[in-house]
Amino acid sequence: MEFKTNVMRMLDKLKINYKHYTYADTDAVSGVEVASVLGQNPSQVFKTLVTVSKSKKYYVFMIPVAEELDLKKAAHAVGEKAVEMLKSKELLPLTGYIHGGCSPVGMKKFFQTTIDKSAENLDTIIFSAGKIGYQVEMTLDDLKKVISIQTAELTAL
């Protein structure tokens, strides 16, 4: 029987089209390594990052795996003065996901999610299926049917 993550089950329930990939049997750790192992374009593979503002509001950002989140641009995109990366140990209790397996879909609670504008130029994006070793690929329009998202310039140029 094929393994399904909670993200995949949620997408199935909503009748959302997606492809899934696994790299669980590889040594790939970073998003760039994962893209390479699976023969994917790193600009199409997105990592999910969780931040916190000074006002203790949480925000989710998705950017291409080879890029770095520009915290100033991220803060500006969500109308905050500043945001900082959430500490790894706080990720699981807050989202239900561990570092390396964090997906914007299926978090314990929904947080405002912003995707790098580059996603608008892609047919599909690939991101974590909520468990290390698993990814899903779908269109931005289909992702918008699952969670509320906005796009903004989020990476350093």
C-alpha positions as CSV (number, residue, x, y, z in Angstrom):
1,M,0.0,0.0,0.0
2,E,1.2,3.5,-0.8
3,F,2.1,5.8,2.0
4,K,-0.1,9.0,2.4
5,T,0.7,12.0,4.6
6,N,-2.0,14.0,6.3
7,V,-1.5,16.7,3.7
8,M,-2.2,14.2,0.9
9,R,-5.3,12.9,2.7
10,M,-6.5,16.5,3.1
11,L,-5.9,17.2,-0.7
12,D,-7.7,13.9,-1.6
13,K,-10.7,14.8,0.6
14,L,-10.9,18.2,-1.1
15,K,-10.5,16.6,-4.5
16,I,-7.4,18.7,-5.3
17,N,-5.1,17.4,-8.1
18,Y,-1.5,16.9,-7.0
19,K,1.5,14.8,-7.8
20,H,3.6,13.4,-4.9
21,Y,7.2,12.5,-4.6
22,T,9.3,10.7,-2.0
23,Y,13.0,11.0,-1.2
24,A,12.7,9.1,2.1
25,D,15.3,6.5,1.0
26,T,17.9,9.1,0.1
27,D,20.5,11.1,2.1
28,A,19.0,14.4,0.8
29,V,18.7,16.9,3.6
30,S,18.5,20.5,2.2
31,G,15.8,21.6,-0.2
32,V,18.4,22.0,-3.0
33,E,19.7,18.4,-2.4
34,V,16.1,17.1,-2.5
35,A,15.4,18.9,-5.8
36,S,18.6,17.5,-7.2
37,V,17.8,13.9,-6.1
38,L,14.3,14.1,-7.6
39,G,15.5,15.9,-10.8
40,Q,13.4,18.9,-10.0
41,N,14.1,22.6,-10.8
42,P,15.1,24.2,-7.5
43,S,13.3,27.4,-8.4
44,Q,10.0,25.3,-8.5
45,V,10.7,23.6,-5.1
46,F,9.6,25.8,-2.2
47,K,10.5,25.6,1.5
48,T,8.0,26.6,4.2
49,L,9.3,29.0,6.8
50,V,7.5,30.1,10.0
51,T,8.2,33.5,11.5
52,V,7.0,35.5,14.5
53,S,6.6,39.2,14.8
54,K,7.3,41.5,17.8
55,S,3.6,41.5,18.5
56,K,3.8,37.6,18.7
57,K,1.8,37.0,15.5
58,Y,2.9,34.1,13.4
59,Y,3.4,34.2,9.6
60,V,4.2,31.5,7.1
61,F,6.4,32.3,4.1
62,M,7.2,30.0,1.1
63,I,10.3,30.6,-1.0
64,P,12.3,28.7,-3.5
65,V,14.7,26.3,-1.7
66,A,17.9,27.8,-3.1
67,E,16.9,31.3,-1.9
68,E,17.0,33.1,1.5
69,L,14.1,34.8,3.1
70,D,14.6,38.6,3.2
71,L,13.1,39.4,6.7
72,K,12.6,43.1,5.8
73,K,10.6,42.2,2.7
74,A,8.7,39.5,4.6
75,A,7.7,41.9,7.4
76,H,6.7,44.5,4.8
77,A,4.5,41.9,3.0
78,V,2.5,41.2,6.2
79,G,2.4,44.8,7.5
80,E,4.8,44.3,10.4
81,K,7.8,46.3,11.4
82,A,9.9,43.2,11.8
83,V,9.6,39.4,11.8
84,E,12.2,36.8,12.8
85,M,12.5,33.1,12.2
86,L,10.7,30.9,14.7
87,K,13.0,28.8,16.8
88,S,13.1,25.1,15.8
89,K,11.9,23.8,19.1
90,E,8.8,26.0,18.9
91,L,7.8,24.7,15.5
92,L,6.2,21.3,16.4
93,P,4.0,22.6,19.3
94,L,2.8,25.5,17.1
95,T,2.3,23.9,13.7
96,G,2.3,20.1,14.3
97,Y,5.3,19.8,11.9
98,I,9.0,19.3,12.5
99,H,11.9,21.2,10.9
100,G,12.3,19.8,7.4
101,G,8.8,18.5,7.1
102,C,6.8,21.7,7.5
103,S,3.9,22.2,5.0
104,P,1.7,25.2,4.7
105,V,-1.2,22.8,4.4
106,G,-2.6,21.1,7.5
107,M,-0.9,23.1,10.3
108,K,-2.6,22.9,13.7
109,K,-3.9,26.5,13.1
110,F,-3.9,28.5,10.0
111,F,-1.4,31.4,9.8
112,Q,-1.3,34.1,7.1
113,T,0.7,32.6,4.3
114,T,2.7,34.5,1.7
115,I,4.4,32.8,-1.2
116,D,7.3,34.4,-3.2
117,K,6.1,36.1,-6.3
118,S,8.2,33.9,-8.5
119,A,5.6,31.1,-8.0
120,E,3.2,33.1,-10.2
121,N,5.4,32.4,-13.2
122,L,5.4,28.6,-12.7
123,D,2.9,26.0,-13.9
124,T,3.2,24.2,-10.5
125,I,5.1,24.4,-7.3
126,I,6.5,21.6,-5.2
127,F,6.6,21.7,-1.4
128,S,6.6,19.5,1.7
129,A,3.8,17.0,2.1
130,G,4.1,17.4,5.9
131,K,6.6,14.7,6.6
132,I,10.4,14.5,5.9
133,G,10.9,12.5,2.7
134,Y,7.6,13.5,1.0
135,Q,6.6,16.3,-1.3
136,V,3.5,17.4,-3.2
137,E,3.3,19.3,-6.5
138,M,0.3,21.4,-7.5
139,T,-0.8,24.6,-9.2
140,L,-0.9,27.8,-7.2
141,D,-4.6,28.1,-8.1
142,D,-5.2,24.7,-6.5
143,L,-3.2,25.6,-3.4
144,K,-5.5,28.7,-3.1
145,K,-8.5,26.4,-2.9
146,V,-6.9,24.8,0.2
147,I,-5.4,27.7,2.1
148,S,-5.6,31.5,1.8
149,I,-2.4,32.8,0.3
150,Q,-0.9,36.0,-1.0
151,T,2.2,36.6,-3.1
152,A,5.0,39.1,-2.6
153,E,8.6,39.7,-3.3
154,L,10.3,37.8,-0.4
155,T,13.9,36.9,-1.4
156,A,17.0,39.0,-1.6
157,L,17.9,40.0,-5.1
